[in-house]
Amino acid sequence: MTDPSWPSAPGHLPAYPGQPDPWAPFGRHPVTGQPYSDRSKVVAALLQLLGLFGFLGFGRIYLGQTRLGIAQLLGCLVFTAITFGFGGGVPIIWGIVDAILILTGRVHDRQGRVLR
């Protein structure tokens, strides 16, 4: 039996034909064979776009990257407060860039799985 944390080879088949793969309940990436995450990239990107309203980091928290999400949230709030509101564009730009990275598949969940 192989270790489930290791990525499997492309074309991985379930243990029993007709049965779902217990290590990849949401399926596998067709090229790499890596299991898909239970998290959605669309939901994560939309939550990250809350940065347009000054609340950056919710998309990262949703993906299980809690420390990065809290750092984004607090960092942008502190930066905006220090610049007396003139730095309010930073969360907007950062949120858009991060949402694009999430949607293009460059960001994975906490376990390193591909977002579905």
ZIBEL-V256641 format. One record per pair of residues at least 24 apart in sequence whose ideal C-beta (glycine too) atoms are under 10 Angstrom apart, sorted by the first residue. I is the first residue (numbers start at 1). GAP is how many residues later the second one is. Records with the same first field share a line. If there is no record, write none. Layout:
I=GAP, GAP
//
This chain:
4=31
5=106, 107
7=25, 26, 27, 28, 105, 106
8=24, 25, 26, 27
9=24
10=24
24=89
26=87, 88, 89, 90
27=87, 89
28=85, 86
29=76, 84, 85, 87
31=83
32=82
34=74, 78, 79, 80
35=76, 78, 79, 81
36=73, 77, 78, 79, 80
37=26, 27, 71, 72, 73, 74, 75, 76, 77, 78, 79
38=71, 73, 75, 77, 78
39=24, 25, 63, 69, 70, 71, 72, 74, 75, 76, 77
40=62, 75, 76
41=58, 60, 61, 62, 63, 64, 66, 67, 68, 73, 74, 75
42=57, 60, 61, 73, 74
43=59, 72
44=54, 55, 58, 59, 63, 65, 71
45=50, 51, 53, 54, 55, 56, 57, 58, 59, 62, 70
46=53, 56, 57
47=48, 52, 55
48=24, 46, 47, 48, 49, 50, 51, 52, 53, 54, 55, 59
49=43, 46, 47, 49, 50, 51, 53
50=41, 45, 49
51=25, 39, 40, 41, 42, 43, 44, 45, 46, 47, 48
52=39, 40, 41, 43, 44, 47
53=38, 39, 42
54=26, 31, 34, 36, 37, 38, 41
55=36, 40
56=34, 35, 36, 37, 38, 39, 42
57=34, 37, 38, 41
58=37
59=36, 39, 40, 42, 43, 48
60=38, 42, 47, 50
62=40, 47
63=39, 44, 45, 46, 47, 52
64=44, 45, 46, 47
65=42, 43, 44, 45
66=44
68=30
72=26
//
